[in-house]
Amino acid sequence: MFDKINEKICPICGKDNNCMAHSDEPCWCLSVEIPQELLDLIPESKKKKACICLKCIRDFKDDPGKFINERILYNS
């Protein structure tokens, strides 16, 4: 059985990512630079299936080490 990926949910934190992929407006993520190191944190099964939310992007850019440590604790 395959789990369907909800493209409106951030693959990192599991919260709403405000994706606009299926709207008439361009998605906000097209104008944001997303560090490769953050993209590398996405589980393989969720890569290229949903946008990372802006909060995760900003938190990672502010302090990558803290962000990674918090994700490890959150996912443990």
DADARA-V445942 format. One record per residue. N is the residue number from 1. RES is the residue in three letters. OMEGA is omega as a letter, one per 30 degrees, with the letter a starting at -180 (999 if undefined). Layout:
# DADARA-V445942
N:RES:OMEGA ; N:RES:OMEGA
This chain:
# DADARA-V445942
1:MET:a ; 2:PHE:l ; 3:ASP:l ; 4:LYS:l ; 5:ILE:l ; 6:ASN:a ; 7:GLU:l ; 8:LYS:a ; 9:ILE:l ; 10:CYS:a ; 11:PRO:l ; 12:ILE:a ; 13:CYS:l ; 14:GLY:l ; 15:LYS:l ; 16:ASP:a ; 17:ASN:a ; 18:ASN:l ; 19:CYS:l ; 20:MET:a ; 21:ALA:a ; 22:HIS:l ; 23:SER:l ; 24:ASP:l ; 25:GLU:l ; 26:PRO:a ; 27:CYS:l ; 28:TRP:a ; 29:CYS:l ; 30:LEU:a ; 31:SER:a ; 32:VAL:l ; 33:GLU:a ; 34:ILE:a ; 35:PRO:l ; 36:GLN:l ; 37:GLU:l ; 38:LEU:l ; 39:LEU:a ; 40:ASP:l ; 41:LEU:a ; 42:ILE:l ; 43:PRO:a ; 44:GLU:a ; 45:SER:a ; 46:LYS:a ; 47:LYS:l ; 48:LYS:a ; 49:LYS:a ; 50:ALA:l ; 51:CYS:l ; 52:ILE:a ; 53:CYS:a ; 54:LEU:l ; 55:LYS:l ; 56:CYS:l ; 57:ILE:a ; 58:ARG:l ; 59:ASP:l ; 60:PHE:a ; 61:LYS:l ; 62:ASP:a ; 63:ASP:a ; 64:PRO:a ; 65:GLY:l ; 66:LYS:a ; 67:PHE:a ; 68:ILE:l ; 69:ASN:l ; 70:GLU:l ; 71:ARG:l ; 72:ILE:l ; 73:LEU:a ; 74:TYR:a ; 75:ASN:a ; 76:SER:999
